Amino acid sequence: MDLGKMTEAYLLAIDAGTGSVRAVLFNRKGEQIGAVSREWEHRSDPRYPGSMDFDWTNNWGLASACVREVIGKTGIRPEEIAGVSTTCMREGILLYDAEGHEIWACANVDSRSNEEVAMLVKRDPALERELYAESGEAYALGALPRLLWVKDKEPQIYERAARIGMFNDWLIYRLTGVMPVEPSNGSTTGIFDLKKRTWDPSIAERIGIRTDIFPPVSECGTRIAEVNERGAADTGLCVGTPVVVGGGDSQLGCIGVGVVSPGQAAIFGGSFWQYEYNTGEAATDPECRVRVNCHAIPGVWQYEALAFQPGLVMRWFRDGFCQRETEIAARTGEDVYDLMNREAEKVPAGSNGMMCTFSDVMNFTCWKHASPTFTNFSLDPARHNRYTFYRAILENACLVTKGHVDLVREATGHMPEEVVFAGGASKSPLWCQILSDVLGLPVRVPVVREATALGAAILAGTGIGMYRDVAEGVEQSVRWDRTYNPDPENHRLYEEMVPVWREIYAAQLNLSDRGLTGYMWAAPGLTGG
């Protein structure tokens, strides 16, 4: 495909998220031309509590339908699509047999392996920390306990398994018949040597699982194959369209907001909040508190800390307590969150002393969250009403993120000069300002909201030679909406709140550890003290 002879050239990103799959088309300037998405579900097997199976047959049908529809809706000719790349939720894994057929798969939210985690901890209490030092991963999100589960509960599948892969690699396999694994998502399995950015079979051996199921590794941005006849028939793409190795959603989201160099940082605010800090060293946290992954940029790694469910907490509060605003929004066409934000802006920083506990600051090898709680509110409705509660939720997410920024600073000795804020939460000017005030840092918000898909498009353009490198792709594609600067007085107030909030959270977590309240979430194998 000669880019010089094409009057127009477009880049296609296919994104397999936790709750949906989407196909997004961009032009070479990074402008979104069209997008189509389909929701999908990961059904639980009633035999196995916590299971979330991935339906590869139905889900490929949804993914390929998105591609066909985005081509049709935009009116772009398939031959004008110069390159394709893929991204996905991380941690989800598929197993294939020797003929290349999918035989088992689970989504990233799968938590069926409690028994296996407990067995691993009981067998060797020090092993998880040892493996973390090599891989940057703990048992909580990785593939090791899940593979042990397959070995124990589905031995026939385990014996048939010939290859393991991630969902972004699976999309490439369905398009081309080629099955790569790349470091940014592959490293989330916990079976990678972090420094070498490739499989470490010795980790599998120490756990007691097979060492012969690991396919070759190709770096993100590598032109790996072309769309074959079957892929073209399914999607409407042209046979021979170049396909470029993509990466995990957070890493490609960082590319999509220009966070590609050591020392840069991003926060993605969605159902979960992710803090990503780039580093030029494949080092880990001596205290094992923070996850470390390969970035989708060779020679760059990322410290990652996750806040659990701020976006889902907001949805819960909206649906449970904001019926009036929901009715107004339905009549006027306004966003219900905009209505809530306007009222919450009138509540002073610190929510008149009220605090709440939802997600805790990350502790990767002992990861659990206390029962949700609101505390220190009065019975004065002028000071503490639903808008105060709403603002307290916004502040709670930012306090957790402040804890994550501090954790990474302790582990690396470095602090970002600013952070990029993207995802659904960044649409809220109030949340952006609170985040800046809590962190005491400038917060930059990009124009493009589909940052992960844009990152995949930039990789596709780099792999086919449209851009000289990722940095040039970022320069041409990433545009900025606004920068929020911290209010010094609010920052001082939040600095005083942080230790109080941490102590309140510790007390609430102690109640859950004692069994007096339930956990909001606890990692597999953790039952509290």
N, C-alpha and C positions, 0 to 999 in steps of 0.2 A: 504494500500500500504506500504510494508516494504522496506524502503530505503536501509537497510543493505543488502538486497538480490538483489538489482539492480546493474548490472555491470556499467551502465551509468544512470544518472538521469538528466533530463533537466527541465528547468523552462520556462513557456510561459507567455509572457506579451501581452495583447491586449490593444492598445492605440487608443482611439477615439479622434483625434485632430480636430482642427477647419476646416482644409482643406482636411484631409485624415484620413483613419483608417489604422492601421498596426498591424501585428502580428509578434512578435520578439521572437526567441528562444535563450536561453542562457544555457551554462553548469553551473555546480555548482561553477566554478571559476569566473563566470561573463563574460566569453568570448562569444561574439555574434556568434551563429552558423548559423543563417539565419534570413532573414526578408523579408516580403512581404507587400506591401502597395497598397491601392486603393484610388484614389481621390474621394471626394464626394462634392456635392453642397448643399447649403441651400437656397432654392428658396424663393423668395419674393412673398407674396400674393398681387396681384395688388390692392386689395381693401384696403390694410393697408400699407402705406408707412413706410419703415424702418423694416418691418417684415422679419424674416429669419426662415422659418419653417424647422423642422427636420423631414425627411422622415424615420420613424422607420422601415418600411417594406423593402424598398430598401437598407437602410444602414445596417440593420442586414444581409442582403444577402451579402453585400460587406465585412462585418466583418468576417462572417463565411467562405467566400471564401478565405480570407487571411489566416485563420487558416489552412484550408485544403491544401492550396498551400504551405505554409511554411513547413508543415509536409512532403508533397510530394517532395519538392525541396531538403530538407536536408536528406531525406532518413531515418529519425528517426521514429522508431515505436511508435505509439500513447501510448502504454503501458509504454514507457520510459519517458513520460512526467509526472514528479512527482507532479507538482503543477501549478496552473494558477492564475494570478491576473490581475486586470484591472486598467486602468487609462484613463483620458479624459480631454478635455477642461473643464474648470470650468464655472460656471454660467448657462450653458444650463440646462433646466429643462423639465421633462416629467410629464404629468398627466395620471393616470390610473383610470379605472372605478372599480366597486366592484368585477367584475369577473377577474380583472388583465389585461384587454386589454388597450393598449395605446390609448388615445383619443385626446391628444394635446401635442405638443412639440415645443420648439424653441431653436435655437442655441445661443451660448454665444454672438454673434455679433448682436443679435436682438435689435432693438431700436424703437419698435412700440409704446412704452408707454409714449410718450412726454406729452400727455394730463393728464395722471394719475399722473406723477411727478409734473406737474404744479398745479394740484388740491391739492395734498398733501402739497406742500409748501404753497399754499395760505390758506389752511384750518388751518394749524398749523406750522408757520415758524420755531419753535424751535424743532419740533418732530424729524427731521432727526438727529440732533446733539444728542438728548437723546437716540435714538436707536443706533447710532454709539457707544456711550459709553458702551452699553451693548453687542452689536454684532460685533463691529469692521467694520461694513459695512455701506455704504451710498446708496442712491437710484440709483446711476449711473450704477452699475453693478448687483444689487441684484434682487431677485425674486419678491419682494413686489409689485412694479409697474406693473410687467407683470401679476401677479395674479389678480390685480385689473382690468387690461385690459381684462382678460378673463371674469371676473365677469360682466364688463360693456358691452363688445362687443360680447361675446359668452356665454350668460347666460345658455344655455342648457348644454354646456360642463361643465361649472362651477358647475352646480347642480349634474351632473353625477360623478364628480371627487371624488374618494375615497382615493387616495394616490398621493403624489408627490415624485419624485426621480430625481437623477442626472444621467448623461450618463454612468459613470463607474459602477454605481449600476444597470443600465439597462442591461449592458453587462452580469453581474452576473445573473440577473433575466432570461435573455434569455438562459444562460447556465444551470441554476439549478432550476428555478422556485421559488427561494427565493429572496426576495426584501429587502435588507438592505439599510441603508443610513449611511455614515461614516462622521466623523467630518471635515476632511480636505476640502472636496468639499461641504459638507452640510453647513458648516459655511459661504460659499460664498453667500448663499441665503439671508443673513441678518435676518434670523428667528431663529438663534441659540443664546443661552446663551454662550458667549465666554468662560467664566470660567468653566462652567459645561460641555461644549462640547456636548450639546444636544439641542433639539428643545426648544424654549421658546414660547408657544402658546400665551402668553400675548402680544407679539409683533404683531402677526397677528391680535389679537383682537383690538389693538389700531389703526391699519391701517384700519380695517373694512373688513377683510377677514376671511374665515372659520378657525377653530382651530382643526378640526377633520380629517385632511388629512395627518398627519405626521406619517410615519412608524417608527419602532424601529431603534435605532442607535447602530451600532457595530463599535468598534475601528478598525482602519487600522491594518492589519496584523493578524486579527482573521480568523481562518479557519471556514468558514461560511456554506459550503454545498459541495456537489459533483455534477459533471456533470450528468444530468439526460438523459433519453433516447432521448428526443427531442433535447437537446443540442448536444448530441453525433451524432445524425443523421445529424444535420445541419453542424457540424464543423469537423467531423472525429475524435474527441477526444474519449477516452474510457469512457464508463459509469463508474461512481465512481471516476473519477479523482478529487482530492481535489481542491477546489476553495477558494481563500483567499481574504478577503476584501482589496481593493487597496486604491486609493486616487486621489486627484487632480493632474494635470500635473506638476505644479510648485513644490508642496511639494514632489512628488515622484522624480522629477528631482533633488531635493536637496539630497534625499537619494542616488540617482545614482551617485552623485559626492562627497558623504561623508559628507555633511553638515547636521549633525544630532544632534548636541549638542548646547546648549545656547552659544551665543557669536560668532558663525560661520556665514559666509555670502556667498551668491552666486549671480552671475549675469548671467541671461540667455539671450543670444543675438539672437533673431530671428526676425520675423515680428514685434513683440513688444519686448521691453527689460524689464525684471523683475529684480528688486533688492530685494533679500530675506535676512532678518536678523533674526536669531533665538534668542528667548528669553525664559526664564523659567517662565515668568509671563504673565498672560492674561490681560495686561494693554493696554490702547489705548492712542492715541495722544490727549492731551487737546485741540489742535487747529483743530482737525479733518482733518488733511491733508493726513494721510497715512493709508492705509488699514491694518487691522490686521486679520489674519486667524489662525485657528488651523493647526499646523503641522501634518504630518502623524505619528508622534512619540508622544505617550501619555505623557502629562506633558510638551510639548514644543509647543510654538506658534511662529508665524512669522509676523514681520512687512514687508509689501510689498509695493513697489512703482513701478509704471509702466511708461515706456517711450513709447509713441505712435509711432509705425510704422517706426523705423529706418531701419529695413530690407526692408520694402516696399519702403521707400525713395531710398534706394540703387538700388532696382530693377528699379524704375522709372528713375533714373539717367542713369543706364546702358542702358535701352531700348531707352531713349530719346536722349542721347548724346554720346554714346560709340559704334556707329556702326562700326567704324574702328577696335576697339579692339575685337568686337564680330566676325567680319570676320576673323581676325587673329586667334582667339581662335578656330573657326570652322575648319580652315586649319591645325592648329598645334596640336589640342587636348588639349591645355592648358585651364585653367579656366580664363574667361574674367576678374574676379576680381583679379586674380594673376597678370595679365598684368597691370591693373590699379594700383595695390598696388606698383609695382616696380617703376612706374613713380611718384606716390604720395610720396614715401619715399624720393624723391629728393626735395620735397617742405619742407621748414623749419617748425618746430613746430609753431603753430599760424597762418599758412596759409597766411603769409605775411599781417597780419592784417585783413583779410576777415573773416566774421562770417556769420552764417545762423540761421534761426529760423524755426524749425519744431515742435517737441514735446516740451512742457513746463514741468517744474518741477511739480510734482503732487500736486493737491489741491483737495482732495477727494470730498468735499461737494460743490465745485465751480470749476468744472473741465472743462477747455476749452483750446484750442490751437489756437494761432494766425495763420493768413494766412502765408504759407511758403514764406520765404524771404531770399535772399542773399544780403549782404550789405558790404560796405567799401572795394570794389574792384576798382582797377585802370583800365585804358585802355591800360596797358602795358602787352602784351601777354606773355612776359617772366616771369612776376611775378604772373599774374592771368590768368590762362587758365583752361581747363576742369579738369586737375589734381589737381589744387588748389581748385576748387569747390568740387571735390571728397574728398580731404582731409578735407575740412571744414565740410562736412557731417559726416565723421568719428569723428571729434572732437566734433561736436554738440551732438552726441549721448553720448559721454563720459562726456561732461559738464552737460547734463541732469542727468546722473547717479551720478555725483559728488553732484548735488543738492539733490538727493535722499539719498545718504549716509549721508549728512549733516542733512537732515530732521530727519532721524531715530536717529542720534546721539543726536539731540535736544530733541527728544521725550523720549529717553531711558537713555541718559547720557553715552552711550557706543559707542565705535567705534571698528570695527573688526581689527585684526592685519594683516589680508590678506583677499583676496576675491578669490573665485573660479569662473572662467569664462567658460561657456559652451554654446552649441548651435552653429548654423551656423556661427555666427560672430567670434567665437573663432578660426575658421580655418585661419583667417587672422592674421599673425604675426604682421603686422603693427597696426591693430586695438587693438590687445592685448597690444602692447607697449604703444600706445597712452592712453589706459585705465589706465595702471599702472602709466604713467606720470601724468595724470590728477588727479587721486586719491591720488597719493603719497604712494601707497601700493603695496606689491607684489601681482601679479596676477598668480594663478595656473590654468593650463589648463589640464583637464583629457584626457585620451586616448579615452575612449568611447564617441562617439557623441550622441548615443541614450540614454542619461542619464535618461530620464523619463521612458523609457521601462525597463532599468536596475533597476531603483528604484522599479518598480512593481515586477520584478523578485526577487529582494532581499526580498521584503515583502512576496512573495509566498514561498520562501525558509525558511523564518522565521516562517511563519504560519504552515508549515508542519514539522518543526523540523530539517530541513537540516542545519540551522544555529541556534546557541544558542539564539541569539538576532540580532537585526538590526545591531548593531555595529560589530558583527562578520561577518555578511554578507558583510558589507562595507569593512572590512579588507581583506576579501578574493577576493572581486570583483572589487574594484575601483583601477585603475592604473593611473599614472600621466605621461603626455607628457613633459611638460616644465613649468618653472616658469619664469615670466618676472618681473624684478625689476625696480623701477622708476629711470629715469635720473634726478638728482637733478636740473640741469639747466632748463630742460623742465618743471619740476614740478613748479619751481618758476614762469616761464612765464605763465603757465596755471592758477596759483593762481591769477596772476594779471588780467588775462582775465575774470575770473568768474564774478566779479561785473559789468564789462563793458557789458558782454553778458546778464546778468540779466536785466540791464537797457534798453538795446536795445530790449530785448524781451518784457518788460513791455510797451514800446512805440508801438511796433507792435500789441500787444494785445489790446491796447487802440484804435487803428485804427479799429480793428475788432469789439470791443464793440460799437463803434460809427456807425457801419454799412458801413464804407468806404471800408473795405475789408471783405472777408468772413472768417469764422473760418475754420481751417483745420479739427477740430472736436470739438464738444461741447456735454456735457452730456445731456441726455433727460431732458427737462424742462428749460434749460438755453438758454436764447436768447440774452444775453449781456446787457450792460447798455446803 
